[in-house]
Amino acid sequence: MRIIRDLLAASLIAIAPIAPAFAESIQDASGRVVELASDPARIFAAGPPADVLLYVLKPQAMLGWVRAVPENGLQYVLPEVRDLPSLGRLTGKGDTLNLEGLLAAGPQMVLDYGNINPTYLDLAKRVEDQTGVTYVLLDGAFQKTPDTLRDLGAAIGVAARGEELAAKAEAIMAETDRLVASIPAKKRPKVYLARGPEGLESAAKGSIHSEIIERAGGINVAEGDSKGLITVSPEQLHAWAPEIIITVDRDFAANATSMPELAGIPAIDNKRVYLAPQAPFGFIDAPPSVNRLLGLRWLTAKFHPELAGEALPQAVRDFYHDFYQVDLSDEQLKALLGA
Amino acid sequence: MRERNWTLPLAGVLIVALVLGIMIGPYPLSARQILQELLGQGGGTGATVFWNIRLPRVLAAALVGAALAAAGATYQSAFRNPLVSPDILGVSAGAGLGAVLGIYLGLPVLAIQLLGFGTGLVTVALVVTLSLMIGGSVLVMVLCGIALGALAGAGISLIKLMADPDNQLPAITFWLMGSLAGVKRGDLMAAAPAILLGLLPLALLRWRIGLLSLGDDEARSLGVEVGRLRMLAVAGATLVTAAAVSMAGVIGWVGLMVPHMIRLLTGPRFDRLLPAAALAGAAFMVLVDACARTMARQEIPLGILTATLGAPVFIALLARGARQWRQ
């Protein structure tokens, strides 16, 4: 009986946006202008990138997580979102949520954020047609982050917060650009992004998983032929000879300098292998969302410690305060950035 | 010409392939540098690339190719079925399930390989036990293999569904496509004994296994203990395949295609087919792996290359075979 009641309630809420009380609108990635309910209190994030976007802007409207924040990351998010349920993802391949589950959660709108292509646009439209819930799909390109924060904030009733975060995002990008511009092309480091326990998976140049490396003034050595994830051999790594290795894998970070087949690679010999922090969200991608702003700042510090290293701890503190609304203790900061 | 012994010429082909294999790679190593390394006069990055990366990889490719081709030839003779490949009894699917589980649990690489090896063997043991309980004919065994293979496939899909899509899912996908990109000396040391141990009974019993292809009754009349011999052949071929798959991931088609091609040269006699197929499989895999690391700037999974080469050849063989089988 409870399920039926929930479903009824959900469908009533689902119909709500069709009621005449339109307040705000936003232009989504398909180019259409979507009318939204005024100050929506129940927003469903469709994928991990949307999770982060919604969390930084309006955590009180979250219905759940697509992917729950892992145990060790919970201390870095607000207490009220720590116990939200994992609802599963809605878009793309590997949907783990069905549409009835979506309606049962009773959202006033679905927020999706990430890569844009005809498949995703069509999926969004199909879900909207079938459920009657407004589906807003926003372009996840890193460059558009400030605009997205500003526009979405205004559309979902948190205009001031959107404006504040957009300004901070713009400041981080501008600071990075200024720093990168001051460095001659010859001094740009050659960087390899290592994924997987052996560090032999990577993301090629131009991939959404690695785009902030170039933005931070590094040269991604992985000249793959695809825009997604690729595998590489240790031999190829020697041929690329990266000066810096950024990794998202704890095991690889711990073992890289003692792996005999990697000896001789400049980054390994000079011990310039850096593990990107992952809590509460990844710095490099995982997911590719607003969290990458901090990754950008972190990368510039790793690429050019003499220019940007000293101010990094304060920048991390500020970012967690501004975007995640948590104040880091000294221990937490140390745990994130390493000793 | 059919009765000629092809072992020596194919050994020559393998040596050429090995030489080519150690010369080819994305890191430029000249013939002189390689010679210097072999004479112990090299050093630096060249030494790392040669001794720690390329040589283990080329040897692993040879071992895996020999293992898969020998296992395929054995299965085809023991089951008297030309369409049988080494994974017919579920060893690849079983090993895949174990390895994928290992990736999902975040185990170290060696543990992932061991788990894959173990589940591959356990799957085949289950298939054989089940088929003996049901009735023991070859057909029942193959059908049990297909069924348990499907079950393992379902398990793999389930783990994919639960895996972290950012890190684990790509790792699982890459593993299931097969690659030697990350092979280390340690991996080679771990897999080689198992592969050699499995090849040993096949080599020693190659005369008798050849008799199985005459049919059970005739083999029995020649004094062969059919049931036990077939089990021994299956055990050896399974051990070899499980070791190869746990090191290199799932690589299809080699075990099916190479024995067929070699049979065109040697004729159906298993005692000649086995060494020839093993040598040819090794040479083929060394060359395919050289393509895998040089054709594009990223690694091309071996499964893609072997299937792309294998499917057309197989269809050509089918067209040729259909004429013969009709007679």
Interface residues (C-beta under 8 A of the other chain):
Chain A: P48 R67 G94 T96 R195 G196 P197 E198 L200 E201 A204 A222 E223 G224 D225 S226 L229 I230 T231 V232 S233 P234 E235 Q236 H238 A239 V248 D249 D251 P260 E261 L262 A263 G264 I265 G282 D285 A286 P287
Chain B: G25 P26 Y27 P28 G44 T45 T48 V49 N52 I53 R54 R57 G106 P108 V109 K160 L161 D164 P165 D166 N167 P170 A171 F174 S179 A181 G182 K184 R293 A296 R297 Q298 E299 P301
